[in-house]
Amino acid sequence: MKSKTIKKDKVNIITLGCSKNMVDSEVLSGQLQANAFDVVHENKKLDHNIVIVNTCGFIDKAKEESVNTILDQVDLKKKGKLDKVYVTGCLSERYKQNLEAEIPEVDAYFGTMELPALLAVLNADYKSELVGERLLSTPSHYAYMKISEGCNRTCSFCAIPLMRGEHRSKPMEELILEAEKLVKMGVKELMLIAQELTYYGLDLYKKRMLPELLKKLAAVEGIEWIRLHYAYPSKFPLDIIDVMKEEPKICNYLDMPLQHASDNMLKAMKRQITRQEMKDLIGEIRSRIPGICLRTTLIAGFPGETREDVEEVKAFLAEMQFDRVGIFTYSHEEDTSAHALEDTLCAEEKEARAQEIIEFQQEISFEKNQSKIGQTLKVIVDKKEAGRYIGRTEFDSVEVDNEVIIHSSRKLNPGDFVNVLITKAYDYDLEGEIVE
C-alpha cells in the first residue's frame, strides 16, 4: 500500500564512497531527469518517496556504512515514510546474493553496470544519447570527470576489479562533449578520476592517450583548472608531466597512491615497483616541474608488516617530503590474493600505526605550509562558512587537502578566482588576505 499516493514520485539518491561513485549517481540522476523524474541528492527534507542507495564496498568501514545506510532506509520504509528502496553500487555488485538474503525488504539490488535495469524498475528508459547530462551533487564551479572504468592492475589487497571489472576507457569525443556541457553548467575546475588514469586509451586506441586527452580538455573554453587523481606509479608515462608543464590550465598537482615504501611490502602488495624506482620517478617528476604538489596514499597494517617496515615508510616520507598524504588501514578482503595471507595485526595496532605515520607527516605539512607565508597564491573560492570565505589553491583538491581561509571586505562568490597573500599557516590550512 502506497503511503504517498497523491504526490508525484520523487527520488532521493544517497551516495557512499568515492568520487567515482558520485559521478555514477550524477549520471543516474541525469537519466531520471530526462525521464521527467523529480530527483534530489542526499535530501534532508524527507519529502521523497523513493530512495536509491549507491553503495561502497571498498573496505570494512565503507561496507559497514553502506549496510547501516540501507538498514536506515528500510526502517523508514517499514514506518510508511518511503514507498521503495533500491540499492546499487559496489557493495551490491559484490554481495548481491548475501544482501538479498539478509535485507529482503529492499525492493531490488543492482550491480555497478546495471543502470538500464535500475531505470527499468522505475519505468524509466535508458537514454544512450545522453552524454554528460548530469545533475551535479557538487557545487556548480567544480566537477569530477570519470575518464575510464575498472582496472587491469593486480594489487593483492584490492577488490575493486572484482566490483568494477576490467579497464574500459571512455571515448575522447564523449569526454570533450561532457566537459563542454559542464562548462555551460558553471564548472570551472575539472577533476579527472579513474581507477587508473595512466591506462586511459590503451583499450580503445591501443596506446596511452592521457596526454592527448589533457591537451583537448585544456582547449575547452571556460575550463580554468584541470586536476589529476589516481595515477599508478609503475610504468608511469612521463609525457603526462610534459603536458602539465606546457598547459597552464593543468594544475601542478598529481595524486599518485604509492601504498608503501618497504620493498618487502611493495612486493607482497604486487605493486610492480620498488622503493628506488618510486624515488627515481618522484625525482624525475620534480626535476621537470620543480613546484609540483605530490599527493600520495599509504596502507598501514598489511599482513607481514613489521616495525622496520613502518620505520621505512617514515624515512621515505622524510626524504620525499610529499605535500599531501592520506592513509588507510589494511582491510582483509575476500577473493583478493592478499586474503591468503594471515591477517595477524589487530584493528587497534593497524590504527596506531596509521596514526603514527599521520603525526609524522603532520610535521612535514606544517613546515611546508609555513614556507607559504608571504607568498601570493591564486585561490578558487569554494564557500562561505562562519562569516569567512574558504577556498583552495591549485595544490589542493576538494575535501582531502588544505583549505585557504580568505579575509575579504568585498563579496565573493563560489567559483571566483582571487589572489591571496598568505599571512598565517597551520598544519593543514592557510590564511590570507585578498590582493587587489
N, C-alpha and C positions, 0 to 999 in steps of 0.2 A: 504494500500500500504506500503510495507516494505521500510524502509529508508536505511537499510544496507544489501541489498540482497546479495552482494558479500561475505561479511565476514561471517565466521563461528560464530554460536551463542556463546555469552559469557555472563555468568550470574553473576551479582553482588548482593551479599546478604548484606542487611543493617539490623543490629541487634540493637534493642532498649530494654531498661530494664535491667533485672538482668543477673547474670552469668548462670542461668538455661536456659534462652533464648539463650545465647551464645552457650551453648552446643548443643541445638536443631539446631542452624544454622550450627554448625560444622558437625553434623550428616547429615544434608541435603546436605551440600557440598560434604561430603564423598560419598553419594549416587549418586550425579550428576557426580562426578569424575569417579565413577565406570561405569557410562553410557557414558563415553568419552566426557563429557562437560568440557569446559573451565570455571572454577569457581574462583571468587575472593570475598574477604570481603572488604566492605567499600572502593570500588575502586574510587580513586581520578582522574584517568586519563580519565574517561568518554569514554573509548573505548569499553564498553559493550553495548549490545542492549536489554538485559532482566534484570529487577530488581525484586527481591523478598524482600519485607519489612516484617521483623519479628517483630511484634508489641508488646508493653506492654500495659496492661490495669489495672495496679495496683491501681494507684491513679490519681487524676485530672491532675497533672502536666505531668505525664507519658502519659496519654491519649491524652493530648493536643500535646505533642511532636510527638506522633505516627501519629495523624491526619495531623499535619503540614508536616511531612516527606512524607506521602502518597501524599498530595497535591503537594509537590515539584516534586515528581517523575512523577505524572500525567501531570504536566506542561511541563516537559521535553519530555514526550510522545507527547503532543499536538504540540510541536515545531519540532517534527520529529527526536528527538535525541534518542528516545527509541522505540522499537517495542512493548514490552509487559511489563506490570506492574502487579505483583501478590502480594497479601497481605496474611500473615499468622500470627499465634501467638495469644496472649491472647485477645487483643482488637478485633480481627477478630472473635474469638470464642464467645465472649460475645455480640458483637454488629453487627454481620454479616448482618442482615436484614437492620438495620439503615444505615450501611456503603454502602451497595449495592444501597440503595435509594438516599443517599446524595452524594456519589462519584462513579457514574456508569462508569466512564472512566477506572476504574481498571478492568483488564481482568477477574480476578476471585479472590474470597476470600476463605480462608481455615481456619479451626479451629486448635487447638493445637494438635489434634491427627489424622490429615488428611494428613500425609506425603505421603502415597501411591497415594492419589488423586492429590496432588500437583505435584508429579513426573509425573503422567499420562498426565496432560495437557501439559507437556514439552516433551511428547513422550519418557519418561524415565521409566524404570522398577524398582519397589521397590525390592531391593535385600535383602531378610531376612537373608541371610547367613552372611552379613556384621556385624561383631561385633567389635566395637572400631575403625572402619575405619572413621577417621575424618580429615578434613582439619582444622588444628588449626588456630584460629584467635588471639591467644595469642602468645607471644614469645615462642620458642620451649622448653625452660627449665622448664616451668610450665604449668599445665593444670587443668581445672575444671573437676571433675568426678561426674556426677549425678547418685546417687545410688538408687533413687526412684522418683516417680512422684506422684503428687496430695497430698491431705491432708484430714485426717478424723477429725481434730480439728474443733471446732465450735466457734472460736473467733468472737465476734459480729461485729467487724469492717472490717473483711477480706473477700474479694471477690474471693480469689484465688481458693477455692474449686469449685466455680461456673465456673471457667475457666479451671481448671486443673483436676477436678474430684476427686474421692476417692484415697486414698493412694495405690500405686502399687510399690512393690519392684522389683528391677532388680535382676535376679538370680546371686548368688555369683560367679559361674564359669564364667559368662559373664564379670563380673566386673574385675576378675583376668586377664582374657584374654585381656580385654581392657587396663588394667594397663601395661601388658607386651608389648603390641603394642605401647603404649605411650612412654615407655622407649626406644624402638627402634627408635622413632622419636626424641629422645633427652631430654624427660621430666625427671626432677629430683624431682620436687615438685608436689604432688597431693593435690588438694583442694576439699574435699568431700562436695558436696552440695545436698540439697533436700529441700522440704518444711518443712520436719520434720525428721531430721537424726535419732532420737532415736526410731522411729517406724520401722526402717529397719528390714525386715524379718517377721514381725507379720503376714502378709498375706500369704507369701509363706511357711514359716517354723513354723508358729503358736507360735513363740516366738521372742523376740527382739534379733537380731543377729549382731548388730553393733560391739560388742567386737570381735566376731569370724571373721567378715569381716576385721577388723583392723589388726588382727594377720596375716591373709593371705596376705593382701596388704603389710604389713611390711616385709614379707618374699620374696617379689618380688625384685630380684636383679636389682640394678640401681636406685630404688626409694630411695631418701635420706630424704625427708620430706613429712609427711602426715599431713594435716591441716583440722580441723573440723569446719564447718559452719552450723548455723541454728539448734541448739539443743533446744528443747522446755523444759522449766524448770519443768512443772508439771509431777510428777512421773518419774523424771529423773533417769535412771538406772546408779547407781554409779560404776558398774563394768567397765563402759567405762573409768572412771578415773583410775582404777586399771591397765587397759591395757595400757593407756597412760604412766603411771609410769613405766611399765615393758618394753615398747618398745621404744628404743631411737630414732627411726625414726619418731615417732608421736610427733609433736610439742606440747610443753606445752602451748597450745593456745586453747581457747574454745569460740566460738561465740554463746551466749545464749540470744536471744532477750527477755527482760522482759516486755517491753512496758509501764509499770508504776510502781509506788511504793506505791500508795494510795490504801487501801483496797476497798474503795468505787469505784474507777475507775477499779481496777482489777476485781471486781465483775461485774460491768457494761460491761466490755470488755469480760466477760466469759472466763477468763484466767485459772480458775480451780486451783488457787493457791493464798495464802495470802502473805502479806509483810513478816510476821515472817517466813513462810515456805521458802520463797526465801532467807531470811537472813541465815536460818539454812543450806540450801543447799549450799550456797556460802561458808559458814564456813567449812562445811564438805569437799567440793572440795579442798579448800585451805589447810586444815589440811593434806590431802593426798598428794597434790603436792604444797608445800609452794610457789614455784616461778612461779606458773601458771599465764598466761596472760588471763584475762577475758574481753571479749568484749560484750557489750550489745547495744540494740537499744530501743528507747523510742518513745512514741507518745505524742505530745503536742496538747491540744485543743479538747480532746474528749468531746462529749456532757455531760454537767453537771459538767465539771471540774471547780473547784473553785481555788481561790488564795491559800487556805490552801493545796489543792492537789498539786499545783506546789511547795510549800514550802516543802511538804513531799518528793517529788522527790529529791529536792536539799539536804535535810537532809540525805536521803538514799544514794545519791552519795558520800556525805562527809563521811558517815560511812563505806560504802562498798569499796570505793577507787578503782573503776574499772579502768583498764588500758586503755580501749578504749570505747568510747560512740558515737553512732550515733543517730540522732533524725529526725523523720518525723512530719509534721503537719497532723492533722486528716483530712481525705478525706471522705466526706459523700457519701457512695457508695450504690446505689440502690440494692435491693434484699438481702442486709445483714440485720441481726436483729437490728443492731445499727441505721439503716435508719429510724426506727420507732421513734427514739428519736429526740428531737428538737435540731437541729444544731445551737445553739444560738450565738456562737462566730464568729466574722468576721475573714476574712483571715489575716488581719493585726494583730489582737490580738493573733491569733494562732502563727504567725511568731514571734511576740515579745516574747511570752512565750518560744518558741523553742530557740530563740537567748539567752534569759536569762539563760536557762539551759546549752547551749553550752559554754557560757562565764564562768559559774560556774565550769564546768568540765575542761575547758581550764587550769585553775589554778592548778587543781589536776594533769593534764597531764604534765604541766611544772615541777612541783615538782618531779614527778616520773621520768621524763627524766633527771633532774639534778642529781638524785641519781645514774644514769648510768655512769657519768663521772668517768674515772679511771678504768672502767671495760673493759675487752676484750671479745667481743661477736663474735660468728660465724655469718657471713653475706653471703647471696646469692646475687651475682651481677645481677642486672636487666637490666641496660642500661648505656650508656654514654651520658651525656647531658651537654651542655655548657662547655665542656672540663673536666667535673668531672664524676666520676663513682657514680651511685646511686644503692643502694641495700636495703635489708631488713634482719632483724633478724628473728628467729623462732617465735617471739612475734608479727609479723606484716604480715598481709595479703596484697594482691595486691590492690592498689588504695584507699582503705578505711582507712589504718593505716599509722603509721610512716614510714619514709624512713631514710636511713643512707647515708650521703654524705661521700664518701670514697676518701681519698687522697692517690694516689699510683704513684710511679715512674716507675713501670713496667706495661705493657699492661695487661688488664684484659678482659675477655670475659663474655658475659651473660651466667649465669648458673654456673660460677665459685663460689666456696665457699672459703672465706678468713676470717682470724681472724683480727678483727678491734679493736684497742684501742680507746675508746670513749674519745674525748678531749673537745667537746663542746656539749651543749644540748639546744634545743629550745622548744617551746610549743608542736610541733608535730614531730620534726625531731631531729636526732642525727648527729654528725660529728666526724670523726676519721681517724686514720692512720693505715695502714696495719702493723701487727706484723708478721714478717717472722718466 
